[in-house]
């Protein structure tokens, strides 16, 4: 604000001084010298206008940088023209004063006022901004130095915090810089090492057995090497890095040394290699076929020995194939869906698949896959279990089961037909004969001379016999004991009834029978078989003892009936 005020006052004095010069020049008496004064004054008008315009621009835009409203080059040029013209005017006025003896002190004052105002313009418009710029440059320099100090402190903190050993040795083999890690390792402080000689003994303490690497520092600009050292901390693996320091003329000034402990990395690499060796061994020696394929190209990347032996392809053949080549065409779409579905690390049971061997045979396999990264590529590890023999065995068992069920069905039909025939004979031979006798007795009761009471009693007796026979036949068709008490009590009841009839004694032997797991049809079939076979023993075996054996094994029930009779020729 002060500069603007001074500039405004200087502009006012500048205008008034120029106006005063114009007035006096035109009031002078006509003479040659007066004409020269007026000519000089006319020459001053152009630079005066330039200086005045620059001042007006600065006054009209006080918040704008001077460089945007003031053309310093044109301002210097105008000031360079205006100043000498005013000096010439002052000299002309002095000669006019001597020749005319007229006092023109006011004229001199106007000239001096214009010169002073011009100088003020120059100071305010040019010199002051330069001074302010210098001040700003100084402040910027101060801030830069402060940032540099802060960055240096931060850099020192980082250097001291790094586990690497860092140091600088000059051309006279003296330490010029040592970080905290190196000083701590030597049991001292960085300040205590600065200026000390980097003796072989001291360098040996830094890296045992590697002091020659440091003493040959001037031989090349940059050298690195690896080293394995033994110390109180055991075996350590290090990388040594040495960089020569030279001036602009290439003269050797010293070197920068860095020791990086890579023991943890070496140990990690060893563990990785050991892990890879172990898993490679598991992969190669696995008794089931295994392979790794690229999930994008579907090409085989690795196959184990069992895959080569089992599928019949050689390793080079596998390397030129994709997993599509061992699959039938009808499985390709399903395979693409499964292949692109898993995420990294996801284990997947892919179920039952059909694979094609080298000789064209097809096998059934159960596939387990695991998504992995192999050689920086998305891949899948696959284990294939050949279950072809299991599938074929299951098919055989299924066929045997079906054949067995058909045999049971046929036997059931035979038994049912035989039962029907026996029931027909029983009804014809027994019940029918009894009912026929009852009918005859009833007819005889109609005769006038017949003994009606006798015929009535015979009829009742025969009807009772028919009722018992029909009841026996109905029990043989659907034994009530089987429905009421179960299979084993029904068999026991049957054998007890047979034992009461006479010559053959029947005994029941059973083990591990769980009736809840047996179908009702199977229990009825078994009871029918026992009824049939025990009847045959009674009729044809001429035996005194017989045994019924029954035991269960899972879903299978084993029935065996033996006797001590005459037997028969199985052929």
MARBAFI-391030 format. One line per field, with one value per residue (C-alpha): x, y, z; residue number from 1; residue in three letters. Coordinates in nm, 2 decimals. Layout:
u (X:...)
v (Y:...)
w (Z:...)
num (NUM:...)
residu (ALA:...)
***
This chain:
u (0.00:0.29:0.44:0.11:0.07:0.42:0.37:0.05:0.23:0.51:0.27:0.10:0.44:0.55:0.24:0.27:0.64:0.59:0.29:0.51:0.78:0.53:0.39:0.73:0.86:0.57:0.61:0.97:1.05:1.10:1.46:1.68:1.75:1.37:1.30:1.57:1.40:1.07:1.21:1.37:1.04:0.86:1.11:1.04:0.67:0.70:0.91:0.70:0.39:0.54:0.65:0.31:0.12:0.33:0.26:-0.11:-0.13:0.04:-0.20:-0.51:-0.41:-0.25:-0.32:-0.16:0.21:0.43:0.55:0.20:0.13:0.48:0.70:1.04:1.23:1.02:1.03:1.41:1.42:1.18:1.37:1.69:1.55:1.37:1.65:1.91:1.64:1.57:1.94:1.97:1.66:1.82:2.13:1.93:1.73:2.06:2.20:1.87:1.89:2.24:2.15:1.83:1.91:1.57:1.51:1.37:1.41:1.06:1.17:1.46:1.23:1.00:1.28:1.42:1.07:1.02:1.37:1.29:0.95:1.11:1.36:1.08:0.89:1.20:1.25:0.89:0.82:1.15:1.39:1.13:1.00:1.35:1.42:1.10:1.20:1.54:1.37:1.14:1.44:1.61:1.31:1.27:1.64:1.58:1.29:1.49:1.77:1.52:1.37:1.71:1.80:1.47:1.53:1.89:1.76:1.50:1.76:1.99:1.70:1.63:2.00:2.04:1.72:1.82:1.98:2.23:2.59:2.67:3.00:3.21:3.60:3.81:4.12:4.34:4.15:3.96:3.59:3.40:3.05:2.92:2.55:2.41:2.39:2.76:2.86:2.64:2.78:3.13:3.02:3.07:2.90:2.91:3.08:3.36:3.43:3.44:3.80:3.94:4.15:3.96:4.23:4.21:4.14:3.84:3.71:3.76:3.53:3.27:3.29:3.52:3.76:3.65:3.89:4.07:3.75:3.75:4.12:4.10:3.84:4.02:4.06:3.71:3.41:3.15:3.19:2.95:3.02:2.86:3.01:2.94:3.09:3.11:3.06:2.90:2.56:2.64:2.66:2.56:2.51:2.61:2.62:2.91:2.87:3.15:3.12:3.42:3.38:3.56:3.58:3.50:3.86:3.81:4.05:3.97:3.84:3.73:3.45:3.10:3.05:2.73:2.68:2.34:2.26:2.06:2.07:1.69:1.64:1.89:1.71:1.37:1.50:1.64:1.31:1.13:1.36:1.32:0.94:0.95:1.17:0.94:0.62:0.80:0.87:0.51:0.40:0.64:0.60:0.22:0.07:-0.22:-0.20:-0.14:-0.08:-0.08:-0.25:-0.27:-0.62:-0.62:-0.47:-0.57:-0.22:-0.04:0.24:0.35:0.26:0.39:0.53:0.21:0.01:0.26:0.24:-0.14:-0.25:0.02:0.13:0.50:0.61:0.67:0.33:0.16:0.35:0.20:-0.16:-0.44:-0.68:-0.94:-0.74:-0.80:-1.18:-1.46:-1.62:-1.95:-1.77:-1.60:-1.87:-1.90:-1.52:-1.49:-1.75:-1.57:-1.22:-1.30:-1.51:-1.26:-1.09:-0.73:-0.66:-1.01:-1.02:-1.29:-1.43:-1.52:-1.70:-1.69:-1.54:-1.45:-1.09:-0.94:-0.61:-0.34:-0.48:-0.83:-0.98:-1.21:-1.18:-1.38:-1.20:-1.28:-1.11:-1.00:-0.86:-0.69:-0.64:-0.27:-0.03:0.25:0.54:0.33:0.04:-0.31:-0.31:-0.49:-0.34:-0.54:-0.54:-0.72:-0.83:-0.92:-1.25:-1.32:-1.29:-1.52:-1.78:-1.76:-1.79:-2.09:-2.24:-2.18:-2.32:-2.63:-2.68:-2.64:-2.89:-3.14:-3.08:-3.12:-3.44:-3.58:-3.49:-3.67:-3.97:-3.97:-3.94:-4.22:-4.44:-4.35:-4.43:-4.76:-4.86:-4.76:-4.96:-5.26:-5.23:-5.20:-5.49:-5.69:-5.60:-5.67:-6.01:-6.09:-5.96:-6.06:-6.31:-6.50:-6.53:-6.64:-6.90:-7.02:-7.06:-7.25:-7.48:-7.55:-7.63:-7.86:-8.04:-8.07:-8.24:-8.53:-8.61:-8.90:-8.72:-8.38:-8.21:-8.21:-8.02:-7.73:-7.72:-7.73:-7.44:-7.23:-7.31:-7.20:-6.88:-6.80:-6.88:-6.64:-6.37:-6.43:-6.41:-6.08:-5.94:-6.04:-5.89:-5.56:-5.56:-5.63:-5.34:-5.11:-5.21:-5.16:-5.02:-5.17:-4.87:-4.64:-4.86:-4.91:-4.58:-4.32:-4.11:-3.92:-4.22:-4.42:-4.15:-4.13:-4.51:-4.49:-4.22:-4.40:-4.71:-4.50:-4.33:-4.68:-4.76:-4.51:-4.20:-3.97:-3.84:-3.77:-3.52:-3.48:-3.13:-3.11:-2.85:-2.84:-3.19:-3.32:-3.67:-3.71:-3.47:-3.64:-3.92:-4.26:-4.26:-3.92:-4.04:-4.35:-4.14:-3.91:-4.20:-4.35:-4.01:-3.99:-4.35:-4.28:-3.95:-4.06:-4.37:-4.13:-3.92:-4.23:-4.35:-4.03:-3.72:-3.78:-3.59:-3.61:-3.44:-3.44:-3.29:-3.39:-3.09:-3.15:-2.89:-2.86:-2.56:-2.64:-2.93:-2.89:-3.06:-2.93:-3.17:-3.06:-3.28:-3.11:-3.23:-3.09:-3.31:-3.24:-3.17:-3.19:-2.96:-2.90:-2.82)
v (0.00:0.24:0.18:0.26:0.58:0.69:0.60:0.81:1.11:1.08:1.06:1.38:1.56:1.42:1.55:1.89:1.92:1.84:2.09:2.36:2.30:2.34:2.67:2.83:2.72:2.90:3.21:3.27:3.55:3.45:3.37:3.09:2.95:2.94:2.75:2.49:2.46:2.40:2.14:1.95:1.97:1.83:1.54:1.47:1.42:1.06:0.91:1.11:0.94:0.59:0.64:0.79:0.50:0.25:0.43:0.45:0.07:-0.01:0.23:0.08:-0.29:-0.28:-0.65:-0.77:-0.87:-0.59:-0.80:-0.83:-0.45:-0.30:-0.36:-0.31:-0.29:0.00:0.16:0.16:0.29:0.58:0.67:0.66:0.92:1.14:1.19:1.33:1.56:1.71:1.77:1.95:2.16:2.26:2.37:2.57:2.74:2.83:3.00:3.18:3.30:3.43:3.61:3.76:3.80:3.68:3.45:3.12:2.94:2.80:2.64:2.47:2.35:2.20:2.03:1.89:1.78:1.59:1.42:1.32:1.19:0.99:0.83:0.75:0.58:0.37:0.27:0.18:0.01:-0.17:-0.17:-0.24:-0.55:-0.67:-0.62:-0.80:-1.09:-1.11:-1.12:-1.40:-1.58:-1.55:-1.68:-1.97:-2.05:-2.06:-2.29:-2.51:-2.53:-2.63:-2.90:-3.02:-3.04:-3.23:-3.46:-3.52:-3.61:-3.84:-4.00:-4.05:-4.22:-4.45:-4.53:-4.61:-4.82:-5.04:-5.38:-5.34:-5.24:-4.91:-4.71:-4.47:-4.49:-4.21:-4.24:-4.25:-4.56:-4.37:-4.40:-4.09:-4.24:-4.53:-4.62:-4.74:-5.11:-5.13:-4.94:-5.16:-5.47:-5.35:-5.26:-4.88:-4.57:-4.41:-4.10:-4.31:-4.47:-4.15:-4.06:-4.40:-4.60:-4.88:-5.14:-5.49:-5.60:-5.37:-5.48:-5.84:-5.78:-5.64:-5.94:-6.21:-6.35:-6.08:-5.79:-5.83:-5.74:-5.40:-5.32:-5.36:-5.10:-4.87:-5.14:-5.10:-4.86:-5.12:-5.47:-5.72:-6.07:-6.32:-6.46:-6.72:-6.64:-6.81:-6.62:-6.61:-6.61:-6.92:-6.94:-6.62:-6.56:-6.21:-6.00:-5.74:-5.44:-5.18:-4.86:-4.64:-4.26:-4.03:-3.66:-3.49:-3.56:-3.93:-3.94:-4.20:-4.04:-4.35:-4.61:-4.68:-5.02:-5.21:-5.55:-5.72:-6.02:-6.26:-6.56:-6.55:-6.54:-6.83:-7.03:-6.96:-7.06:-7.38:-7.46:-7.39:-7.61:-7.88:-7.85:-7.86:-8.17:-8.34:-8.26:-8.35:-8.69:-8.73:-8.64:-8.87:-9.17:-9.15:-9.49:-9.32:-9.12:-8.75:-8.45:-8.07:-7.89:-7.52:-7.39:-7.15:-7.37:-7.71:-7.84:-8.10:-7.93:-8.23:-8.60:-8.86:-9.20:-9.38:-9.16:-9.26:-9.63:-9.64:-9.44:-9.57:-9.23:-9.12:-8.80:-8.62:-8.73:-8.59:-8.26:-8.22:-8.30:-8.13:-8.29:-8.29:-8.56:-8.82:-8.75:-8.86:-8.58:-8.61:-8.50:-8.18:-7.93:-8.06:-8.06:-7.69:-7.60:-7.78:-7.66:-7.29:-7.30:-7.35:-7.06:-7.07:-7.32:-7.48:-7.86:-8.02:-8.37:-8.39:-8.73:-9.01:-8.95:-9.15:-9.15:-9.29:-9.48:-9.49:-9.81:-9.67:-9.85:-9.65:-9.65:-9.50:-9.27:-9.07:-8.73:-8.50:-8.16:-7.87:-7.52:-7.40:-7.16:-7.34:-7.14:-6.82:-6.97:-7.07:-7.45:-7.75:-8.05:-8.37:-8.71:-8.98:-9.31:-9.59:-9.75:-9.95:-10.28:-10.15:-10.04:-10.38:-10.57:-10.36:-10.44:-10.81:-10.79:-10.61:-10.87:-11.15:-10.97:-10.94:-11.31:-11.41:-11.21:-11.37:-11.72:-11.63:-11.51:-11.83:-12.04:-11.84:-11.91:-12.28:-12.29:-12.11:-12.35:-12.64:-12.50:-12.46:-12.81:-12.95:-12.73:-12.86:-13.22:-13.16:-13.01:-13.29:-13.58:-13.46:-13.18:-13.28:-13.64:-13.53:-13.30:-13.57:-13.81:-13.53:-13.49:-13.87:-13.87:-13.58:-13.76:-14.07:-13.87:-13.82:-14.20:-14.29:-14.59:-14.43:-14.36:-13.98:-13.92:-14.15:-13.97:-13.63:-13.71:-13.85:-13.53:-13.31:-13.51:-13.49:-13.11:-13.05:-13.25:-13.04:-12.72:-12.83:-12.92:-12.59:-12.40:-12.60:-12.51:-12.14:-12.13:-12.28:-12.01:-11.71:-11.82:-11.59:-11.64:-11.47:-11.16:-11.16:-11.26:-11.26:-11.51:-11.69:-11.76:-11.87:-12.12:-12.24:-12.28:-12.48:-12.71:-12.76:-12.88:-13.11:-13.26:-13.34:-13.55:-13.82:-13.99:-13.69:-13.44:-13.10:-12.85:-12.48:-12.31:-11.94:-11.66:-11.28:-11.26:-10.90:-10.93:-10.55:-10.54:-10.83:-10.76:-10.92:-11.11:-11.27:-11.38:-11.54:-11.72:-11.86:-11.99:-12.15:-12.32:-12.45:-12.58:-12.76:-12.91:-13.03:-13.19:-13.38:-13.49:-13.63:-13.81:-13.94:-13.91:-14.20:-13.98:-13.95:-13.60:-13.29:-12.94:-12.60:-12.36:-11.99:-11.70:-11.35:-11.18:-10.82:-10.82:-11.19:-11.47:-11.83:-12.12:-12.48:-12.79:-13.12:-13.47:-13.81:-13.99:-14.19:-13.89:-13.88:-13.88:-13.51:-13.61)
w (0.00:0.08:-0.27:-0.44:-0.24:-0.32:-0.69:-0.69:-0.54:-0.78:-1.08:-0.96:-0.93:-1.26:-1.44:-1.27:-1.35:-1.72:-1.73:-1.57:-1.83:-2.11:-1.96:-1.91:-2.25:-2.42:-2.20:-2.29:-2.54:-2.89:-2.96:-3.11:-2.76:-2.69:-3.00:-2.90:-2.56:-2.71:-2.95:-2.66:-2.47:-2.77:-2.77:-2.40:-2.46:-2.61:-2.32:-2.08:-2.22:-2.19:-1.83:-1.74:-1.90:-1.71:-1.39:-1.46:-1.54:-1.21:-1.02:-1.20:-1.12:-0.77:-0.71:-1.03:-1.06:-1.20:-1.49:-1.62:-1.64:-1.67:-1.97:-1.81:-2.14:-2.27:-1.93:-1.92:-2.28:-2.20:-1.88:-2.08:-2.33:-2.08:-1.83:-2.08:-2.24:-1.90:-1.84:-2.17:-2.09:-1.76:-1.94:-2.19:-1.92:-1.75:-2.06:-2.11:-1.75:-1.81:-2.13:-2.02:-1.65:-1.59:-1.29:-1.39:-1.06:-1.10:-1.43:-1.26:-0.99:-1.24:-1.42:-1.10:-0.99:-1.31:-1.28:-0.92:-1.02:-1.30:-1.06:-0.82:-1.11:-1.19:-0.83:-0.77:-1.10:-1.15:-0.86:-0.59:-0.77:-0.82:-0.45:-0.35:-0.59:-0.43:-0.09:-0.21:-0.35:-0.01:0.17:-0.08:-0.03:0.35:0.31:0.07:0.32:0.60:0.38:0.29:0.66:0.73:0.44:0.55:0.90:0.75:0.52:0.82:1.02:0.72:0.68:1.05:1.06:0.77:0.87:0.59:0.69:0.51:0.52:0.32:0.32:0.17:-0.04:0.28:0.41:0.68:0.76:0.66:0.71:0.92:0.98:1.31:1.21:1.13:1.45:1.67:1.51:1.60:1.95:1.92:1.78:1.43:1.58:1.73:1.39:1.18:1.10:1.21:0.98:0.79:0.89:0.76:1.12:1.14:0.79:0.89:1.19:0.95:0.70:0.83:0.56:0.30:0.39:0.05:-0.12:0.05:0.02:-0.36:-0.38:-0.63:-0.89:-1.04:-1.01:-0.90:-0.78:-0.61:-0.47:-0.24:0.07:0.34:0.68:1.01:1.33:1.67:1.50:1.30:0.92:0.75:0.38:0.26:-0.06:-0.06:-0.28:-0.34:-0.55:-0.62:-0.55:-0.80:-0.87:-1.20:-1.32:-1.25:-0.95:-0.69:-0.37:-0.18:-0.20:-0.07:0.09:0.15:0.32:0.28:0.49:0.28:0.52:0.56:0.18:0.13:0.40:0.25:-0.09:0.05:0.21:-0.11:-0.30:-0.04:-0.06:-0.43:-0.42:-0.17:-0.37:-0.69:-0.53:-0.42:-0.77:-0.95:-0.72:-0.67:-0.75:-0.94:-1.26:-1.20:-1.43:-1.44:-1.73:-1.83:-1.75:-2.05:-2.33:-2.17:-2.26:-2.05:-1.85:-1.64:-1.62:-1.37:-1.45:-1.36:-1.61:-1.88:-1.79:-1.74:-2.05:-2.29:-2.41:-2.39:-2.22:-2.55:-2.67:-2.36:-2.40:-2.75:-2.63:-2.45:-2.20:-2.47:-2.65:-2.38:-2.36:-2.59:-2.79:-2.59:-2.28:-2.42:-2.33:-1.98:-1.94:-2.05:-1.79:-1.51:-1.62:-1.61:-1.29:-1.00:-0.82:-0.71:-0.43:-0.46:-0.44:-0.66:-0.69:-1.06:-1.04:-1.29:-1.63:-1.94:-2.06:-2.38:-2.37:-2.63:-2.78:-2.80:-2.51:-2.28:-1.90:-1.62:-1.38:-1.07:-1.10:-0.81:-0.92:-0.74:-0.89:-0.86:-1.02:-1.21:-1.37:-1.32:-1.52:-1.40:-1.39:-1.24:-1.06:-1.14:-0.98:-1.17:-1.02:-1.26:-1.14:-1.45:-1.27:-0.99:-1.25:-1.43:-1.10:-1.00:-1.33:-1.28:-0.93:-1.06:-1.33:-1.07:-0.84:-1.12:-1.21:-0.85:-0.82:-1.13:-0.99:-0.67:-0.86:-1.07:-0.75:-0.59:-0.89:-0.88:-0.51:-0.56:-0.83:-0.62:-0.33:-0.55:-0.67:-0.32:-0.20:-0.49:-0.40:-0.03:-0.11:-0.35:-0.15:0.20:0.23:-0.08:0.04:0.39:0.24:0.01:0.32:0.50:0.20:0.20:0.57:0.53:0.24:0.45:0.72:0.48:0.48:0.72:0.87:0.91:1.23:1.21:1.53:1.41:1.07:1.25:1.47:1.18:0.98:1.27:1.32:0.95:0.93:1.22:1.04:0.72:0.93:1.08:0.74:0.58:0.88:0.83:0.46:0.53:0.79:0.53:0.28:0.52:0.86:1.12:1.34:1.08:1.08:1.46:1.62:1.34:1.14:1.41:1.64:1.33:1.24:1.60:1.61:1.28:1.41:1.74:1.55:1.34:1.65:1.80:1.49:1.55:1.42:1.33:1.59:1.43:1.60:1.51:1.52:1.43:1.47:1.41:1.26:1.24:1.11:1.09:0.79:0.61:0.35:0.43:0.10:0.18:0.52:0.37:0.10:0.37:0.57:0.26:0.19:0.54:0.53:0.20:0.30:0.65:0.48:0.24:0.54:0.71:0.40:0.23:0.45:0.70:0.95:1.32:1.36:1.14:1.19:1.05:1.05:0.98:1.00:0.85:0.69:0.61:0.36:0.29:0.49:0.47:0.52:0.56:0.64:0.72:0.85:0.93:0.68:0.36:0.15:-0.23:-0.53:-0.62:-0.98)
num (1:2:3:4:5:6:7:8:9:10:11:12:13:14:15:16:17:18:19:20:21:22:23:24:25:26:27:28:29:30:31:32:33:34:35:36:37:38:39:40:41:42:43:44:45:46:47:48:49:50:51:52:53:54:55:56:57:58:59:60:61:62:63:64:65:66:67:68:69:70:71:72:73:74:75:76:77:78:79:80:81:82:83:84:85:86:87:88:89:90:91:92:93:94:95:96:97:98:99:100:101:102:103:104:105:106:107:108:109:110:111:112:113:114:115:116:117:118:119:120:121:122:123:124:125:126:127:128:129:130:131:132:133:134:135:136:137:138:139:140:141:142:143:144:145:146:147:148:149:150:151:152:153:154:155:156:157:158:159:160:161:162:163:164:165:166:167:168:169:170:171:172:173:174:175:176:177:178:179:180:181:182:183:184:185:186:187:188:189:190:191:192:193:194:195:196:197:198:199:200:201:202:203:204:205:206:207:208:209:210:211:212:213:214:215:216:217:218:219:220:221:222:223:224:225:226:227:228:229:230:231:232:233:234:235:236:237:238:239:240:241:242:243:244:245:246:247:248:249:250:251:252:253:254:255:256:257:258:259:260:261:262:263:264:265:266:267:268:269:270:271:272:273:274:275:276:277:278:279:280:281:282:283:284:285:286:287:288:289:290:291:292:293:294:295:296:297:298:299:300:301:302:303:304:305:306:307:308:309:310:311:312:313:314:315:316:317:318:319:320:321:322:323:324:325:326:327:328:329:330:331:332:333:334:335:336:337:338:339:340:341:342:343:344:345:346:347:348:349:350:351:352:353:354:355:356:357:358:359:360:361:362:363:364:365:366:367:368:369:370:371:372:373:374:375:376:377:378:379:380:381:382:383:384:385:386:387:388:389:390:391:392:393:394:395:396:397:398:399:400:401:402:403:404:405:406:407:408:409:410:411:412:413:414:415:416:417:418:419:420:421:422:423:424:425:426:427:428:429:430:431:432:433:434:435:436:437:438:439:440:441:442:443:444:445:446:447:448:449:450:451:452:453:454:455:456:457:458:459:460:461:462:463:464:465:466:467:468:469:470:471:472:473:474:475:476:477:478:479:480:481:482:483:484:485:486:487:488:489:490:491:492:493:494:495:496:497:498:499:500:501:502:503:504:505:506:507:508:509:510:511:512:513:514:515:516:517:518:519:520:521:522:523:524:525:526:527:528:529:530:531:532:533:534:535:536:537:538:539:540:541:542:543:544:545:546:547:548:549:550:551:552:553:554:555:556:557:558:559:560:561:562:563:564:565:566:567:568:569:570:571)
residu (UNK:UNK:UNK:UNK:UNK:UNK:UNK:UNK:UNK:UNK:UNK:UNK:UNK:UNK:UNK:UNK:UNK:UNK:UNK:UNK:UNK:UNK:UNK:UNK:UNK:UNK:UNK:UNK:UNK:UNK:UNK:UNK:UNK:UNK:UNK:UNK:UNK:UNK:UNK:UNK:UNK:UNK:UNK:UNK:UNK:UNK:UNK:UNK:UNK:UNK:UNK:UNK:UNK:UNK:UNK:UNK:UNK:UNK:UNK:UNK:UNK:UNK:UNK:UNK:UNK:UNK:UNK:UNK:UNK:UNK:UNK:UNK:UNK:UNK:UNK:UNK:UNK:UNK:UNK:UNK:UNK:UNK:UNK:UNK:UNK:UNK:UNK:UNK:UNK:UNK:UNK:UNK:UNK:UNK:UNK:UNK:UNK:UNK:UNK:UNK:UNK:UNK:UNK:UNK:UNK:UNK:UNK:UNK:UNK:UNK:UNK:UNK:UNK:UNK:UNK:UNK:UNK:UNK:UNK:UNK:UNK:UNK:UNK:UNK:UNK:UNK:UNK:UNK:UNK:UNK:UNK:UNK:UNK:UNK:UNK:UNK:UNK:UNK:UNK:UNK:UNK:UNK:UNK:UNK:UNK:UNK:UNK:UNK:UNK:UNK:UNK:UNK:UNK:UNK:UNK:UNK:UNK:UNK:UNK:UNK:UNK:UNK:UNK:UNK:UNK:UNK:UNK:UNK:UNK:UNK:UNK:UNK:UNK:UNK:UNK:UNK:UNK:UNK:UNK:UNK:UNK:UNK:UNK:UNK:UNK:UNK:UNK:UNK:UNK:UNK:UNK:UNK:UNK:UNK:UNK:UNK:UNK:UNK:UNK:UNK:UNK:UNK:UNK:UNK:UNK:UNK:UNK:UNK:UNK:UNK:UNK:UNK:UNK:UNK:UNK:UNK:UNK:UNK:UNK:UNK:UNK:UNK:UNK:UNK:UNK:UNK:UNK:UNK:UNK:UNK:UNK:UNK:UNK:UNK:UNK:UNK:UNK:UNK:UNK:UNK:UNK:UNK:UNK:UNK:UNK:UNK:UNK:UNK:UNK:UNK:UNK:UNK:UNK:UNK:UNK:UNK:UNK:UNK:UNK:UNK:UNK:UNK:UNK:UNK:UNK:UNK:UNK:UNK:UNK:UNK:UNK:UNK:UNK:UNK:UNK:UNK:UNK:UNK:UNK:UNK:UNK:UNK:UNK:UNK:UNK:UNK:UNK:UNK:UNK:UNK:UNK:UNK:UNK:UNK:UNK:UNK:UNK:UNK:UNK:UNK:UNK:UNK:UNK:UNK:UNK:UNK:UNK:UNK:UNK:UNK:UNK:UNK:UNK:UNK:UNK:UNK:UNK:UNK:UNK:UNK:UNK:UNK:UNK:UNK:UNK:UNK:UNK:UNK:UNK:UNK:UNK:UNK:UNK:UNK:UNK:UNK:UNK:UNK:UNK:UNK:UNK:UNK:UNK:UNK:UNK:UNK:UNK:UNK:UNK:UNK:UNK:UNK:UNK:UNK:UNK:UNK:UNK:UNK:UNK:UNK:UNK:UNK:UNK:UNK:UNK:UNK:UNK:UNK:UNK:UNK:UNK:UNK:UNK:UNK:UNK:UNK:UNK:UNK:UNK:UNK:UNK:UNK:UNK:UNK:UNK:UNK:UNK:UNK:UNK:UNK:UNK:UNK:UNK:UNK:UNK:UNK:UNK:UNK:UNK:UNK:UNK:UNK:UNK:UNK:UNK:UNK:UNK:UNK:UNK:UNK:UNK:UNK:UNK:UNK:UNK:UNK:UNK:UNK:UNK:UNK:UNK:UNK:UNK:UNK:UNK:UNK:UNK:UNK:UNK:UNK:UNK:UNK:UNK:UNK:UNK:UNK:UNK:UNK:UNK:UNK:UNK:UNK:UNK:UNK:UNK:UNK:UNK:UNK:UNK:UNK:UNK:UNK:UNK:UNK:UNK:UNK:UNK:UNK:UNK:UNK:UNK:UNK:UNK:UNK:UNK:UNK:UNK:UNK:UNK:UNK:UNK:UNK:UNK:UNK:UNK:UNK:UNK:UNK:UNK:UNK:UNK:UNK:UNK:UNK:UNK:UNK:UNK:UNK:UNK:UNK:UNK:UNK:UNK:UNK:UNK:UNK:UNK:UNK:UNK:UNK:UNK:UNK:UNK:UNK:UNK:UNK:UNK:UNK:UNK:UNK:UNK:UNK:UNK:UNK:UNK:UNK:UNK:UNK:UNK:UNK:UNK:UNK:UNK:UNK:UNK:UNK:UNK:UNK:UNK:UNK:UNK:UNK:UNK:UNK:UNK:UNK:UNK:UNK:UNK:UNK:UNK:UNK:UNK:UNK:UNK:UNK:UNK:UNK:UNK:UNK:UNK:UNK:UNK:UNK:UNK:UNK:UNK:UNK:UNK:UNK:UNK:UNK:UNK:UNK:UNK:UNK:UNK:UNK:UNK:UNK:UNK)
***
